[in-house]
Amino acid sequence: IALSSAVRYDEDNSTLRRVQGARRVVFDRRNHVMGQLGRITIVHRDSSELRRCTFVSTLLGTLRQTRNEWCER
């Protein structure tokens, strides 16, 4: 999935591992995230203060979303 040109992926505040060019979250046999929770953070290109992030917790779709300072590590 391509990002809009108005935003960029925030490497410093995201935890998704890159494998063969793609970022991914790995789950165990009980559908729990292996390692750190998957955090996807995007930042507005014109203002690094405007950011959004999503936390991936389980394969079944547990997602949490937050914004701005709550997205920082």
PQR file with spaces between the fields and no chain letter, atoms N, CA, C, O and H, PARSE charges and radii, in Angstrom:
ATOM       1  N    ILE     1       0.855   -1.177    0.000 -0.4000 1.5000
ATOM       2  CA   ILE     1       0.000    0.000    0.000 -0.0000 2.0000
ATOM       3  C    ILE     1       0.894    1.230    0.000  0.5500 1.7000
ATOM       4  O    ILE     1       1.794    1.348    0.831 -0.5500 1.4000
ATOM       5  N    ALA     2       0.656    2.122   -0.905 -0.4000 1.5000
ATOM       6  CA   ALA     2       1.454    3.343   -0.990 -0.0000 2.0000
ATOM       7  C    ALA     2       0.857    4.432   -0.101  0.5500 1.7000
ATOM       8  O    ALA     2      -0.362    4.560    0.014 -0.5500 1.4000
ATOM       9  H    ALA     2      -0.076    2.027   -1.580  0.4000 1.0000
ATOM      10  N    LEU     3       1.730    5.206    0.519 -0.4000 1.5000
ATOM      11  CA   LEU     3       1.289    6.331    1.340 -0.0000 2.0000
ATOM      12  C    LEU     3       0.993    7.543    0.473  0.5500 1.7000
ATOM      13  O    LEU     3       1.560    7.704   -0.608 -0.5500 1.4000
ATOM      14  H    LEU     3       2.720    5.102    0.426  0.4000 1.0000
ATOM      15  N    SER     4       0.110    8.380    0.953 -0.4000 1.5000
ATOM      16  CA   SER     4      -0.168    9.656    0.299 -0.0000 2.0000
ATOM      17  C    SER     4       1.113   10.483    0.266  0.5500 1.7000
ATOM      18  O    SER     4       1.974   10.327    1.133 -0.5500 1.4000
ATOM      19  H    SER     4      -0.351    8.249    1.831  0.4000 1.0000
ATOM      20  N    SER     5       1.244   11.348   -0.711 -0.4000 1.5000
ATOM      21  CA   SER     5       2.434   12.197   -0.792 -0.0000 2.0000
ATOM      22  C    SER     5       2.470   13.236    0.328  0.5500 1.7000
ATOM      23  O    SER     5       3.505   13.870    0.536 -0.5500 1.4000
ATOM      24  H    SER     5       0.545   11.475   -1.415  0.4000 1.0000
ATOM      25  N    ALA     6       1.365   13.427    1.054 -0.4000 1.5000
ATOM      26  CA   ALA     6       1.309   14.405    2.143 -0.0000 2.0000
ATOM      27  C    ALA     6       1.895   13.868    3.449  0.5500 1.7000
ATOM      28  O    ALA     6       2.108   14.628    4.394 -0.5500 1.4000
ATOM      29  H    ALA     6       0.524   12.912    0.885  0.4000 1.0000
ATOM      30  N    VAL     7       2.154   12.559    3.504 -0.4000 1.5000
ATOM      31  CA   VAL     7       2.683   11.960    4.734 -0.0000 2.0000
ATOM      32  C    VAL     7       3.911   11.117    4.430  0.5500 1.7000
ATOM      33  O    VAL     7       4.176   10.755    3.283 -0.5500 1.4000
ATOM      34  H    VAL     7       1.981   11.942    2.737  0.4000 1.0000
ATOM      35  N    ARG     8       4.658   10.813    5.495 -0.4000 1.5000
ATOM      36  CA   ARG     8       5.811    9.916    5.353 -0.0000 2.0000
ATOM      37  C    ARG     8       5.812    8.937    6.522  0.5500 1.7000
ATOM      38  O    ARG     8       5.272    9.230    7.589 -0.5500 1.4000
ATOM      39  H    ARG     8       4.443   11.106    6.426  0.4000 1.0000
ATOM      40  N    TYR     9       6.414    7.787    6.315 -0.4000 1.5000
ATOM      41  CA   TYR     9       6.561    6.773    7.355 -0.0000 2.0000
ATOM      42  C    TYR     9       7.594    7.265    8.358  0.5500 1.7000
ATOM      43  O    TYR     9       8.674    7.703    7.960 -0.5500 1.4000
ATOM      44  H    TYR     9       6.852    7.548    5.448  0.4000 1.0000
ATOM      45  N    ASP    10       7.288    7.203    9.646 -0.4000 1.5000
ATOM      46  CA   ASP    10       8.175    7.682   10.707 -0.0000 2.0000
ATOM      47  C    ASP    10       9.015    6.512   11.232  0.5500 1.7000
ATOM      48  O    ASP    10       8.562    5.751   12.087 -0.5500 1.4000
ATOM      49  H    ASP    10       6.411    6.847    9.969  0.4000 1.0000
ATOM      50  N    GLU    11      10.228    6.376   10.718 -0.4000 1.5000
ATOM      51  CA   GLU    11      11.126    5.279   11.106 -0.0000 2.0000
ATOM      52  C    GLU    11      11.442    5.287   12.598  0.5500 1.7000
ATOM      53  O    GLU    11      11.523    4.226   13.217 -0.5500 1.4000
ATOM      54  H    GLU    11      10.596    6.994   10.023  0.4000 1.0000
ATOM      55  N    ASP    12      11.622    6.476   13.187 -0.4000 1.5000
ATOM      56  CA   ASP    12      12.031    6.584   14.588 -0.0000 2.0000
ATOM      57  C    ASP    12      10.954    6.153   15.569  0.5500 1.7000
ATOM      58  O    ASP    12      11.272    5.722   16.677 -0.5500 1.4000
ATOM      59  H    ASP    12      11.556    7.338   12.685  0.4000 1.0000
ATOM      60  N    ASN    13       9.698    6.259   15.191 -0.4000 1.5000
ATOM      61  CA   ASN    13       8.603    5.951   16.106 -0.0000 2.0000
ATOM      62  C    ASN    13       7.740    4.791   15.635  0.5500 1.7000
ATOM      63  O    ASN    13       6.587    4.664   16.049 -0.5500 1.4000
ATOM      64  H    ASN    13       9.440    6.609   14.290  0.4000 1.0000
ATOM      65  N    SER    14       8.290    3.951   14.778 -0.4000 1.5000
ATOM      66  CA   SER    14       7.600    2.753   14.304 -0.0000 2.0000
ATOM      67  C    SER    14       8.439    1.537   14.664  0.5500 1.7000
ATOM      68  O    SER    14       9.659    1.631   14.799 -0.5500 1.4000
ATOM      69  H    SER    14       9.226    4.054   14.442  0.4000 1.0000
ATOM      70  N    THR    15       7.777    0.395   14.817 -0.4000 1.5000
ATOM      71  CA   THR    15       8.511   -0.805   15.230 -0.0000 2.0000
ATOM      72  C    THR    15       8.420   -1.947   14.224  0.5500 1.7000
ATOM      73  O    THR    15       8.929   -3.036   14.491 -0.5500 1.4000
ATOM      74  H    THR    15       6.786    0.319   14.706  0.4000 1.0000
ATOM      75  N    LEU    16       7.799   -1.732   13.100 -0.4000 1.5000
ATOM      76  CA   LEU    16       7.666   -2.818   12.139 -0.0000 2.0000
ATOM      77  C    LEU    16       9.015   -3.173   11.539  0.5500 1.7000
ATOM      78  O    LEU    16       9.772   -2.304   11.106 -0.5500 1.4000
ATOM      79  H    LEU    16       7.385   -0.847   12.883  0.4000 1.0000
ATOM      80  N    ARG    17       9.300   -4.471   11.524 -0.4000 1.5000
ATOM      81  CA   ARG    17      10.556   -4.933   10.933 -0.0000 2.0000
ATOM      82  C    ARG    17      10.428   -4.953    9.418  0.5500 1.7000
ATOM      83  O    ARG    17       9.359   -5.231    8.874 -0.5500 1.4000
ATOM      84  H    ARG    17       8.685   -5.177   11.876  0.4000 1.0000
ATOM      85  N    ARG    18      11.522   -4.656    8.754 -0.4000 1.5000
ATOM      86  CA   ARG    18      11.540   -4.705    7.295 -0.0000 2.0000
ATOM      87  C    ARG    18      12.168   -6.031    6.880  0.5500 1.7000
ATOM      88  O    ARG    18      13.290   -6.349    7.274 -0.5500 1.4000
ATOM      89  H    ARG    18      12.390   -4.430    9.196  0.4000 1.0000
ATOM      90  N    VAL    19      11.431   -6.798    6.082 -0.4000 1.5000
ATOM      91  CA   VAL    19      11.908   -8.078    5.570 -0.0000 2.0000
ATOM      92  C    VAL    19      11.685   -8.081    4.067  0.5500 1.7000
ATOM      93  O    VAL    19      10.550   -7.971    3.604 -0.5500 1.4000
ATOM      94  H    VAL    19      10.520   -6.540    5.763  0.4000 1.0000
ATOM      95  N    GLN    20      12.748   -8.205    3.317 -0.4000 1.5000
ATOM      96  CA   GLN    20      12.707   -8.205    1.854 -0.0000 2.0000
ATOM      97  C    GLN    20      11.936   -7.000    1.316  0.5500 1.7000
ATOM      98  O    GLN    20      11.139   -7.129    0.386 -0.5500 1.4000
ATOM      99  H    GLN    20      13.670   -8.295    3.693  0.4000 1.0000
ATOM     100  N    GLY    21      12.177   -5.833    1.904 -0.4000 1.5000
ATOM     101  CA   GLY    21      11.580   -4.596    1.430 -0.0000 2.0000
ATOM     102  C    GLY    21      10.191   -4.287    1.953  0.5500 1.7000
ATOM     103  O    GLY    21       9.690   -3.181    1.749 -0.5500 1.4000
ATOM     104  H    GLY    21      12.824   -5.728    2.659  0.4000 1.0000
ATOM     105  N    ALA    22       9.552   -5.250    2.630 -0.4000 1.5000
ATOM     106  CA   ALA    22       8.201   -5.024    3.163 -0.0000 2.0000
ATOM     107  C    ALA    22       8.244   -4.991    4.684  0.5500 1.7000
ATOM     108  O    ALA    22       9.002   -5.736    5.305 -0.5500 1.4000
ATOM     109  H    ALA    22       9.960   -6.148    2.795  0.4000 1.0000
ATOM     110  N    ARG    23       7.436   -4.132    5.280 -0.4000 1.5000
ATOM     111  CA   ARG    23       7.341   -4.084    6.739 -0.0000 2.0000
ATOM     112  C    ARG    23       6.269   -5.069    7.167  0.5500 1.7000
ATOM     113  O    ARG    23       5.234   -5.193    6.512 -0.5500 1.4000
ATOM     114  H    ARG    23       6.820   -3.526    4.776  0.4000 1.0000
ATOM     115  N    ARG    24       6.520   -5.780    8.285 -0.4000 1.5000
ATOM     116  CA   ARG    24       5.548   -6.787    8.691 -0.0000 2.0000
ATOM     117  C    ARG    24       5.542   -6.989   10.194  0.5500 1.7000
ATOM     118  O    ARG    24       6.478   -6.613   10.901 -0.5500 1.4000
ATOM     119  H    ARG    24       7.361   -5.679    8.817  0.4000 1.0000
ATOM     120  N    VAL    25       4.456   -7.594   10.662 -0.4000 1.5000
ATOM     121  CA   VAL    25       4.295   -8.002   12.051 -0.0000 2.0000
ATOM     122  C    VAL    25       4.216   -9.519   12.035  0.5500 1.7000
ATOM     123  O    VAL    25       3.517  -10.087   11.195 -0.5500 1.4000
ATOM     124  H    VAL    25       3.696   -7.899   10.088  0.4000 1.0000
ATOM     125  N    VAL    26       4.921  -10.195   12.952 -0.4000 1.5000
ATOM     126  CA   VAL    26       4.914  -11.652   13.022 -0.0000 2.0000
ATOM     127  C    VAL    26       4.117  -12.081   14.249  0.5500 1.7000
ATOM     128  O    VAL    26       4.292  -11.531   15.337 -0.5500 1.4000
ATOM     129  H    VAL    26       5.488   -9.734   13.635  0.4000 1.0000
ATOM     130  N    PHE    27       3.228  -13.079   14.064 -0.4000 1.5000
ATOM     131  CA   PHE    27       2.390  -13.585   15.139 -0.0000 2.0000
ATOM     132  C    PHE    27       2.784  -15.009   15.494  0.5500 1.7000
ATOM     133  O    PHE    27       3.256  -15.758   14.639 -0.5500 1.4000
ATOM     134  H    PHE    27       3.085  -13.525   13.180  0.4000 1.0000
ATOM     135  N    ASP    28       2.590  -15.390   16.768 -0.4000 1.5000
ATOM     136  CA   ASP    28       2.848  -16.768   17.185 -0.0000 2.0000
ATOM     137  C    ASP    28       1.596  -17.611   16.943  0.5500 1.7000
ATOM     138  O    ASP    28       0.607  -17.120   16.398 -0.5500 1.4000
ATOM     139  H    ASP    28       2.207  -14.782   17.462  0.4000 1.0000
ATOM     140  N    ARG    29       1.643  -18.882   17.349 -0.4000 1.5000
ATOM     141  CA   ARG    29       0.524  -19.789   17.086 -0.0000 2.0000
ATOM     142  C    ARG    29      -0.724  -19.441   17.881  0.5500 1.7000
ATOM     143  O    ARG    29      -1.807  -19.944   17.583 -0.5500 1.4000
ATOM     144  H    ARG    29       2.446  -19.281   17.791  0.4000 1.0000
ATOM     145  N    ARG    30      -0.585  -18.585   18.890 -0.4000 1.5000
ATOM     146  CA   ARG    30      -1.737  -18.153   19.686 -0.0000 2.0000
ATOM     147  C    ARG    30      -2.232  -16.771   19.249  0.5500 1.7000
ATOM     148  O    ARG    30      -3.024  -16.135   19.944 -0.5500 1.4000
ATOM     149  H    ARG    30       0.295  -18.177   19.132  0.4000 1.0000
ATOM     150  N    ASN    31      -1.760  -16.327   18.103 -0.4000 1.5000
ATOM     151  CA   ASN    31      -2.174  -15.056   17.493 -0.0000 2.0000
ATOM     152  C    ASN    31      -1.709  -13.823   18.247  0.5500 1.7000
ATOM     153  O    ASN    31      -2.332  -12.766   18.148 -0.5500 1.4000
ATOM     154  H    ASN    31      -1.117  -16.844   17.539  0.4000 1.0000
ATOM     155  N    HIS    32      -0.628  -13.943   18.998 -0.4000 1.5000
ATOM     156  CA   HIS    32      -0.047  -12.791   19.681 -0.0000 2.0000
ATOM     157  C    HIS    32       1.170  -12.307   18.901  0.5500 1.7000
ATOM     158  O    HIS    32       1.862  -13.095   18.256 -0.5500 1.4000
ATOM     159  H    HIS    32      -0.123  -14.802   19.079  0.4000 1.0000
ATOM     160  N    VAL    33       1.419  -11.019   18.966 -0.4000 1.5000
ATOM     161  CA   VAL    33       2.573  -10.454   18.277 -0.0000 2.0000
ATOM     162  C    VAL    33       3.850  -10.997   18.899  0.5500 1.7000
ATOM     163  O    VAL    33       4.001  -10.996   20.120 -0.5500 1.4000
ATOM     164  H    VAL    33       0.857  -10.379   19.489  0.4000 1.0000
ATOM     165  N    MET    34       4.766  -11.460   18.062 -0.4000 1.5000
ATOM     166  CA   MET    34       6.071  -11.922   18.544 -0.0000 2.0000
ATOM     167  C    MET    34       6.993  -10.711   18.604  0.5500 1.7000
ATOM     168  O    MET    34       7.125   -9.976   17.625 -0.5500 1.4000
ATOM     169  H    MET    34       4.643  -11.461   17.070  0.4000 1.0000
ATOM     170  N    GLY    35       7.630  -10.504   19.751 -0.4000 1.5000
ATOM     171  CA   GLY    35       8.496   -9.344   19.923 -0.0000 2.0000
ATOM     172  C    GLY    35       7.665   -8.130   20.278  0.5500 1.7000
ATOM     173  O    GLY    35       6.622   -8.242   20.922 -0.5500 1.4000
ATOM     174  H    GLY    35       7.523  -11.101   20.546  0.4000 1.0000
ATOM     175  N    GLN    36       8.140   -6.960   19.851 -0.4000 1.5000
ATOM     176  CA   GLN    36       7.423   -5.719   20.137 -0.0000 2.0000
ATOM     177  C    GLN    36       6.100   -5.670   19.385  0.5500 1.7000
ATOM     178  O    GLN    36       5.957   -6.246   18.306 -0.5500 1.4000
ATOM     179  H    GLN    36       8.988   -6.869   19.329  0.4000 1.0000
ATOM     180  N    LEU    37       5.141   -4.974   19.975 -0.4000 1.5000
ATOM     181  CA   LEU    37       3.890   -4.748   19.253 -0.0000 2.0000
ATOM     182  C    LEU    37       4.202   -3.974   17.983  0.5500 1.7000
ATOM     183  O    LEU    37       5.109   -3.142   17.955 -0.5500 1.4000
ATOM     184  H    LEU    37       5.257   -4.506   20.851  0.4000 1.0000
ATOM     185  N    GLY    38       3.456   -4.253   16.955 -0.4000 1.5000
ATOM     186  CA   GLY    38       3.664   -3.536   15.704 -0.0000 2.0000
ATOM     187  C    GLY    38       3.098   -2.138   15.788  0.5500 1.7000
ATOM     188  O    GLY    38       1.888   -1.960   15.933 -0.5500 1.4000
ATOM     189  H    GLY    38       2.719   -4.930   16.978  0.4000 1.0000
ATOM     190  N    ARG    39       3.956   -1.155   15.700 -0.4000 1.5000
ATOM     191  CA   ARG    39       3.506    0.241   15.713 -0.0000 2.0000
ATOM     192  C    ARG    39       3.816    0.851   14.356  0.5500 1.7000
ATOM     193  O    ARG    39       4.960    0.836   13.903 -0.5500 1.4000
ATOM     194  H    ARG    39       4.939   -1.299   15.583  0.4000 1.0000
ATOM     195  N    ILE    40       2.796    1.382   13.718 -0.4000 1.5000
ATOM     196  CA   ILE    40       2.924    2.050   12.432 -0.0000 2.0000
ATOM     197  C    ILE    40       2.681    3.533   12.687  0.5500 1.7000
ATOM     198  O    ILE    40       1.597    3.912   13.130 -0.5500 1.4000
ATOM     199  H    ILE    40       1.867    1.394   14.087  0.4000 1.0000
ATOM     200  N    THR    41       3.666    4.368   12.414 -0.4000 1.5000
ATOM     201  CA   THR    41       3.525    5.806   12.653 -0.0000 2.0000
ATOM     202  C    THR    41       3.779    6.561   11.357  0.5500 1.7000
ATOM     203  O    THR    41       4.768    6.323   10.664 -0.5500 1.4000
ATOM     204  H    THR    41       4.546    4.059   12.053  0.4000 1.0000
ATOM     205  N    ILE    42       2.872    7.472   11.045 -0.4000 1.5000
ATOM     206  CA   ILE    42       3.067    8.344    9.891 -0.0000 2.0000
ATOM     207  C    ILE    42       3.059    9.795   10.367  0.5500 1.7000
ATOM     208  O    ILE    42       2.414   10.137   11.358 -0.5500 1.4000
ATOM     209  H    ILE    42       2.069    7.666   11.608  0.4000 1.0000
ATOM     210  N    VAL    43       3.786   10.637    9.641 -0.4000 1.5000
ATOM     211  CA   VAL    43       3.946   12.043   10.000 -0.0000 2.0000
ATOM     212  C    VAL    43       3.600   12.899    8.784  0.5500 1.7000
ATOM     213  O    VAL    43       3.917   12.537    7.651 -0.5500 1.4000
ATOM     214  H    VAL    43       4.309   10.360    8.835  0.4000 1.0000
ATOM     215  N    HIS    44       2.957   14.018    9.023 -0.4000 1.5000
ATOM     216  CA   HIS    44       2.660   14.957    7.942 -0.0000 2.0000
ATOM     217  C    HIS    44       3.977   15.545    7.436  0.5500 1.7000
ATOM     218  O    HIS    44       4.823   15.931    8.243 -0.5500 1.4000
ATOM     219  H    HIS    44       2.699   14.311    9.944  0.4000 1.0000
ATOM     220  N    ARG    45       4.164   15.618    6.147 -0.4000 1.5000
ATOM     221  CA   ARG    45       5.428   16.102    5.573 -0.0000 2.0000
ATOM     222  C    ARG    45       5.746   17.546    5.947  0.5500 1.7000
ATOM     223  O    ARG    45       6.918   17.907    6.041 -0.5500 1.4000
ATOM     224  H    ARG    45       3.477   15.305    5.492  0.4000 1.0000
ATOM     225  N    ASP    46       4.738   18.371    6.159 -0.4000 1.5000
ATOM     226  CA   ASP    46       4.967   19.783    6.459 -0.0000 2.0000
ATOM     227  C    ASP    46       5.055   20.091    7.951  0.5500 1.7000
ATOM     228  O    ASP    46       5.463   21.190    8.328 -0.5500 1.4000
ATOM     229  H    ASP    46       3.785   18.077    6.082  0.4000 1.0000
ATOM     230  N    SER    47       4.683   19.146    8.798 -0.4000 1.5000
ATOM     231  CA   SER    47       4.718   19.389   10.242 -0.0000 2.0000
ATOM     232  C    SER    47       4.964   18.083   10.978  0.5500 1.7000
ATOM     233  O    SER    47       4.086   17.222   11.030 -0.5500 1.4000
ATOM     234  H    SER    47       4.352   18.253    8.491  0.4000 1.0000
ATOM     235  N    SER    48       6.155   17.930   11.548 -0.4000 1.5000
ATOM     236  CA   SER    48       6.482   16.693   12.261 -0.0000 2.0000
ATOM     237  C    SER    48       5.682   16.553   13.553  0.5500 1.7000
ATOM     238  O    SER    48       5.703   15.493   14.179 -0.5500 1.4000
ATOM     239  H    SER    48       6.868   18.629   11.506  0.4000 1.0000
ATOM     240  N    GLU    49       4.980   17.608   13.959 -0.4000 1.5000
ATOM     241  CA   GLU    49       4.130   17.539   15.154 -0.0000 2.0000
ATOM     242  C    GLU    49       2.822   16.802   14.874  0.5500 1.7000
ATOM     243  O    GLU    49       2.177   16.307   15.799 -0.5500 1.4000
ATOM     244  H    GLU    49       4.963   18.469   13.451  0.4000 1.0000
ATOM     245  N    LEU    50       2.434   16.727   13.608 -0.4000 1.5000
ATOM     246  CA   LEU    50       1.192   16.046   13.241 -0.0000 2.0000
ATOM     247  C    LEU    50       1.508   14.607   12.876  0.5500 1.7000
ATOM     248  O    LEU    50       1.977   14.327   11.773 -0.5500 1.4000
ATOM     249  H    LEU    50       2.958   17.128   12.857  0.4000 1.0000
ATOM     250  N    ARG    51       1.249   13.697   13.804 -0.4000 1.5000
ATOM     251  CA   ARG    51       1.520   12.291   13.520 -0.0000 2.0000
ATOM     252  C    ARG    51       0.355   11.433   13.982  0.5500 1.7000
ATOM     253  O    ARG    51      -0.394   11.805   14.885 -0.5500 1.4000
ATOM     254  H    ARG    51       0.867   13.925   14.700  0.4000 1.0000
ATOM     255  N    ARG    52       0.219   10.284   13.348 -0.4000 1.5000
ATOM     256  CA   ARG    52      -0.811    9.312   13.692 -0.0000 2.0000
ATOM     257  C    ARG    52      -0.137    7.958   13.767  0.5500 1.7000
ATOM     258  O    ARG    52       0.794    7.671   13.015 -0.5500 1.4000
ATOM     259  H    ARG    52       0.827    9.982   12.614  0.4000 1.0000
ATOM     260  N    CYS    53      -0.617    7.127   14.680 -0.4000 1.5000
ATOM     261  CA   CYS    53      -0.038    5.792   14.749 -0.0000 2.0000
ATOM     262  C    CYS    53      -1.109    4.763   15.073  0.5500 1.7000
ATOM     263  O    CYS    53      -2.150    5.078   15.652 -0.5500 1.4000
ATOM     264  H    CYS    53      -1.374    7.360   15.290  0.4000 1.0000
ATOM     265  N    THR    54      -0.828    3.529   14.687 -0.4000 1.5000
ATOM     266  CA   THR    54      -1.690    2.393   14.955 -0.0000 2.0000
ATOM     267  C    THR    54      -0.830    1.300   15.562  0.5500 1.7000
ATOM     268  O    THR    54       0.270    1.026   15.082 -0.5500 1.4000
ATOM     269  H    THR    54       0.017    3.273   14.217  0.4000 1.0000
ATOM     270  N    PHE    55      -1.337    0.672   16.629 -0.4000 1.5000
ATOM     271  CA   PHE    55      -0.656   -0.438   17.286 -0.0000 2.0000
ATOM     272  C    PHE    55      -1.379   -1.723   16.912  0.5500 1.7000
ATOM     273  O    PHE    55      -2.593   -1.823   17.092 -0.5500 1.4000
ATOM     274  H    PHE    55      -2.230    0.895   17.019  0.4000 1.0000
ATOM     275  N    VAL    56      -0.652   -2.704   16.396 -0.4000 1.5000
ATOM     276  CA   VAL    56      -1.218   -4.000   16.049 -0.0000 2.0000
ATOM     277  C    VAL    56      -0.929   -4.937   17.210  0.5500 1.7000
ATOM     278  O    VAL    56       0.232   -5.164   17.548 -0.5500 1.4000
ATOM     279  H    VAL    56       0.334   -2.622   16.250  0.4000 1.0000
ATOM     280  N    SER    57      -1.986   -5.491   17.831 -0.4000 1.5000
ATOM     281  CA   SER    57      -1.803   -6.332   19.010 -0.0000 2.0000
ATOM     282  C    SER    57      -2.029   -7.813   18.745  0.5500 1.7000
ATOM     283  O    SER    57      -1.282   -8.646   19.257 -0.5500 1.4000
ATOM     284  H    SER    57      -2.929   -5.307   17.556  0.4000 1.0000
ATOM     285  N    THR    58      -3.045   -8.162   17.953 -0.4000 1.5000
ATOM     286  CA   THR    58      -3.311   -9.573   17.665 -0.0000 2.0000
ATOM     287  C    THR    58      -3.706   -9.748   16.211  0.5500 1.7000
ATOM     288  O    THR    58      -4.133   -8.805   15.544 -0.5500 1.4000
ATOM     289  H    THR    58      -3.652   -7.485   17.536  0.4000 1.0000
ATOM     290  N    LEU    59      -3.557  -10.963   15.741 -0.4000 1.5000
ATOM     291  CA   LEU    59      -3.908  -11.313   14.370 -0.0000 2.0000
ATOM     292  C    LEU    59      -5.402  -11.124   14.114  0.5500 1.7000
ATOM     293  O    LEU    59      -5.816  -10.871   12.983 -0.5500 1.4000
ATOM     294  H    LEU    59      -3.210  -11.729   16.283  0.4000 1.0000
ATOM     295  N    LEU    60      -6.201  -11.248   15.162 -0.4000 1.5000
ATOM     296  CA   LEU    60      -7.653  -11.151   15.008 -0.0000 2.0000
ATOM     297  C    LEU    60      -8.142   -9.720   14.866  0.5500 1.7000
ATOM     298  O    LEU    60      -9.343   -9.485   14.729 -0.5500 1.4000
ATOM     299  H    LEU    60      -5.865  -11.454   16.081  0.4000 1.0000
ATOM     300  N    GLY    61      -7.243   -8.780   14.896 -0.4000 1.5000
ATOM     301  CA   GLY    61      -7.629   -7.423   14.571 -0.0000 2.0000
ATOM     302  C    GLY    61      -7.664   -6.429   15.704  0.5500 1.7000
ATOM     303  O    GLY    61      -8.288   -5.376   15.567 -0.5500 1.4000
ATOM     304  H    GLY    61      -6.267   -8.971   15.007  0.4000 1.0000
ATOM     305  N    THR    62      -7.020   -6.717   16.819 -0.4000 1.5000
ATOM     306  CA   THR    62      -6.976   -5.732   17.886 -0.0000 2.0000
ATOM     307  C    THR    62      -6.044   -4.608   17.463  0.5500 1.7000
ATOM     308  O    THR    62      -4.833   -4.797   17.350 -0.5500 1.4000
ATOM     309  H    THR    62      -6.513   -7.572   16.931  0.4000 1.0000
ATOM     310  N    LEU    63      -6.615   -3.453   17.234 -0.4000 1.5000
ATOM     311  CA   LEU    63      -5.848   -2.281   16.818 -0.0000 2.0000
ATOM     312  C    LEU    63      -6.158   -1.137   17.772  0.5500 1.7000
ATOM     313  O    LEU    63      -7.297   -0.977   18.212 -0.5500 1.4000
ATOM     314  H    LEU    63      -7.598   -3.300   17.326  0.4000 1.0000
ATOM     315  N    ARG    64      -5.148   -0.347   18.087 -0.4000 1.5000
ATOM     316  CA   ARG    64      -5.340    0.885   18.855 -0.0000 2.0000
ATOM     317  C    ARG    64      -4.773    2.011   18.022  0.5500 1.7000
ATOM     318  O    ARG    64      -3.739    1.857   17.372 -0.5500 1.4000
ATOM     319  H    ARG    64      -4.223   -0.476   17.730  0.4000 1.0000
ATOM     320  N    GLN    65      -5.444    3.133   18.043 -0.4000 1.5000
ATOM     321  CA   GLN    65      -4.944    4.291   17.308 -0.0000 2.0000
ATOM     322  C    GLN    65      -4.781    5.461   18.263  0.5500 1.7000
ATOM     323  O    GLN    65      -5.542    5.606   19.220 -0.5500 1.4000
ATOM     324  H    GLN    65      -6.284    3.259   18.572  0.4000 1.0000
ATOM     325  N    THR    66      -3.790    6.287   17.998 -0.4000 1.5000
ATOM     326  CA   THR    66      -3.560    7.479   18.803 -0.0000 2.0000
ATOM     327  C    THR    66      -2.918    8.542   17.927  0.5500 1.7000
ATOM     328  O    THR    66      -2.750    8.340   16.724 -0.5500 1.4000
ATOM     329  H    THR    66      -3.172    6.169   17.221  0.4000 1.0000
ATOM     330  N    ARG    67      -2.560    9.663   18.517 -0.4000 1.5000
ATOM     331  CA   ARG    67      -2.008   10.752   17.709 -0.0000 2.0000
ATOM     332  C    ARG    67      -0.983   11.564   18.483  0.5500 1.7000
ATOM     333  O    ARG    67      -0.900   11.506   19.710 -0.5500 1.4000
ATOM     334  H    ARG    67      -2.696    9.827   19.494  0.4000 1.0000
ATOM     335  N    ASN    68      -0.207   12.320   17.720 -0.4000 1.5000
ATOM     336  CA   ASN    68       0.780   13.291   18.197 -0.0000 2.0000
ATOM     337  C    ASN    68       1.736   12.719   19.240  0.5500 1.7000
ATOM     338  O    ASN    68       2.382   11.709   18.959 -0.5500 1.4000
ATOM     339  H    ASN    68      -0.275   12.367   16.724  0.4000 1.0000
ATOM     340  N    GLU    69       1.860   13.314   20.432 -0.4000 1.5000
ATOM     341  CA   GLU    69       2.896   12.898   21.385 -0.0000 2.0000
ATOM     342  C    GLU    69       2.720   11.463   21.869  0.5500 1.7000
ATOM     343  O    GLU    69       3.688   10.859   22.331 -0.5500 1.4000
ATOM     344  H    GLU    69       1.335   14.134   20.659  0.4000 1.0000
ATOM     345  N    TRP    70       1.521   10.898   21.779 -0.4000 1.5000
ATOM     346  CA   TRP    70       1.294    9.519   22.210 -0.0000 2.0000
ATOM     347  C    TRP    70       1.914    8.517   21.236  0.5500 1.7000
ATOM     348  O    TRP    70       1.980    7.328   21.546 -0.5500 1.4000
ATOM     349  H    TRP    70       0.734   11.389   21.404  0.4000 1.0000
ATOM     350  N    CYS    71       2.366    8.967   20.079 -0.4000 1.5000
ATOM     351  CA   CYS    71       2.993    8.086   19.096 -0.0000 2.0000
ATOM     352  C    CYS    71       4.501    7.968   19.296  0.5500 1.7000
ATOM     353  O    CYS    71       5.137    7.122   18.667 -0.5500 1.4000
ATOM     354  H    CYS    71       2.313    9.933   19.827  0.4000 1.0000
ATOM     355  N    GLU    72       5.079    8.793   20.151 -0.4000 1.5000
ATOM     356  CA   GLU    72       6.526    8.777   20.344 -0.0000 2.0000
ATOM     357  C    GLU    72       6.936    7.601   21.209  0.5500 1.7000
ATOM     358  O    GLU    72       6.198    7.177   22.098 -0.5500 1.4000
ATOM     359  H    GLU    72       4.562    9.480   20.661  0.4000 1.0000
ATOM     360  N    ARG    73       8.127    7.081   20.936 -0.4000 1.5000
ATOM     361  CA   ARG    73       8.647    5.968   21.744 -0.0000 2.0000
ATOM     362  C    ARG    73       9.013    6.448   23.108  0.5500 1.7000
ATOM     363  O    ARG    73       9.469    5.661   23.938 -0.5500 1.4000
ATOM     364  H    ARG    73       8.726    7.426   20.214  0.4000 1.0000
